[in-house]
Amino acid sequence: MIHFNEIVINYFASFGKDVVLTFDNGLWFIEGVNTSSQYATSNGAGKTSLLDAISWCLFDRTTKTNRPGDGVVNRHSGGKNCSVMMDFTAFGHECKVMRFRKHSKMKNSLGFFVDNEDRRGATNEETQKNIIEVLGFDYEVFSRTVICPQNVSKPVAEMTDSEAKEFFDKFLGLSRWGEAQVLAKKDAARFKVVFDEKSRALELHQVRNEEAETSKKHAEGEFKELSETLPALEKAFNDAEKAIDPAVANKTTKISE
């Protein structure tokens, strides 16, 4: 869930210096007062400029096609020192985005912090990708669901099937499921390789255990057989020894005579 907490605007579009808006919980009703023309009530008072300030800060884009690049800078400021800073909460994380245009100190830089951790990339483009990653949506989704500007974004009802699918994939974050599925398949394939290796090692271990068990049983059988044969061999040896002794004694007596 995204909740905007505060926005600080300096010399953006029709805004002057240090315009601060704090957003509490609940719905907000914005009514403009045009003091520049007696013929206009709230038209041209800056209501859309407020939405543009939010959009520009987050995505570097506005609903006005006549505000590219330096076109966002208030001309009454001398054409410099434009900045919009936003504090918001995104899925439990405290975030801060700071975008500058023709600023005397910060130039055209972009700052991004999440829970006081610097999340700026090497370039503004990399930082922008980090912002979109944390938000979970890009300018197209934001403009069509939050701002809904006239004559800028193609209405959902007029989208082709492929355009509607792409839009709702972004809006609902369905693409993340696809990315998660790809990662899950890669993890599954990696785990399968490890599992197969462990299975082969286990099978080899089992074969070796079976061979060792067979060798053990064979050795035990031979030992048992030898154990059973040994007494008979000892008896035969003793009998032979007894038979040899008298014969040897008789031959000795004859030789002596």
Secondary structure, 3 states (H helix, E strand, C coil): CEEEEEEEEECECCCCCCEEEECCCCCCCCCCCCCCCCCCCCCCCCHHHHHHHHHHHHHCCCCCCCCCHHHHECHHHCCCCEEEEEEEEECCEEEEEEEEECECCCECCEEEEECCEECCCCCHHHHHHHHHHHHCCCHHHHHHHHHCCCCCCCCHHHCCHHHHHHHHHHHHCHHHHHHHHHHHHHHHHHHHHHHHHHHHHHHHHHHHHHHHHHHHHHHHHHHHHHHHHHHHHHHHHHHHHHHHHHHHHHHHHHHHC
